[in-house]
Amino acid sequence: MNYIEINKQAWNLKTKLHVNSAFYKQEEFLAGKNTLQPIELELLGDVSNKSILHLQCHFGQDTLSLARMGAQTTGVDFSEQAIQIARVVNNQLNLNSRFVCCNIYDLPEHLDGQFDIVFTSYGTIGWLDDLNKWAVTIKKFLKPGGKFIIVDFHPVVWMYSNDFSYVQYSYFLDEPIVEDNEGSYADRQASVNYQTVGFNHSLSELFQSLINQGLSIQHFNEYNYSPYNCFPDMEQIEENQFRLKPFGNKIPLVYSLVVQG
Ligand SMILES: C[S@@+](CC[C@H](N)C(=O)[O-])C[C@H]1O[C@@H](n2cnc3c(N)ncnc32)[C@H](O)[C@@H]1O
């Protein structure tokens, strides 16, 4: 099974949907809205004049938000549709971000250099089969002393069925999850159909992949809310904070991790 090709097709399709969705609010972004959430903004700190490599950047909103904050940014994604939109918007906004279109594992064939910060967020490692390979890429592109920052959905979330009605998968699942999907988290009613192949990763798998590269853990946190209303049946608790109605504050939805090169 060529899971990269299957997922790339899915993301090309979803990108076309997402850029026009109420969820991504592209008009507000174009008008100046910063799309980064408080969790990562705090961890990123002052990014002015810092070089940032943004992995799995989708169609560039966060990469370009970081550029607006004064960082020199490079975004990477394997979706041609996403990178095409990101490049057009970069020019439209007169920013100087660079965008690379490739599978994350192939990045060393497309990009040189090292960065002050490597960043990735919300819906990333679940598309990758091998975190050890991913961590090698991070280590390669991180300056000595540089920071890798990930904010993503907690692995506990991915144990549940899509409607969160039951625990469907083992926390320690090590087989791919092949799904036929309709709609998207950004527009559940959209009439798009596509297949995806996803991978669940435990926190120990995540931590060990980075430790194996000699990276040292600086920060780890878990949150009982998501900044995005991206799952079925969520309720808003505060600005930028959503919880699953059936679970309230009982389960973690998001984690943040910072490691140093
Ligand atoms: C959920 S999005 C990232 C979230 C981002 N914060 C956002 O919402 O704008 C996941 C992205 O990962 C990309 N992606 C998935 N697998 C990839 C791979 N193997 N190499 C590069 N990009 C990949 C997809 O194209 C998609 O743009």
The ligand as an ORCA input file, in Angstrom:
! r2SCAN-3c Opt
* xyz 0 1
  C      -3.857     18.818      9.652
  S      -2.714     19.524      8.567
  C      -1.568     20.357      9.557
  C      -2.237     21.251     10.423
  C      -1.980     22.693     10.253
  N      -1.654     23.184     11.551
  C      -3.211     23.388      9.754
  O      -4.332     23.055     10.162
  O      -3.089     24.280      8.963
  C      -1.718     18.160      8.098
  C      -0.800     18.463      6.916
  O       0.171     17.421      6.833
  C       0.479     17.237      5.468
  N       1.127     15.928      5.351
  C       0.617     14.713      5.680
  N       1.541     13.748      5.485
  C       2.665     14.364      5.024
  C       3.944     13.902      4.646
  N       4.265     12.596      4.689
  N       4.872     14.810      4.229
  C       4.553     16.134      4.176
  N       3.340     16.630      4.509
  C       2.410     15.760      4.948
  C      -0.856     17.393      4.773
  O      -0.735     17.704      3.402
  C      -1.501     18.512      5.583
  O      -1.305     19.762      4.970
*
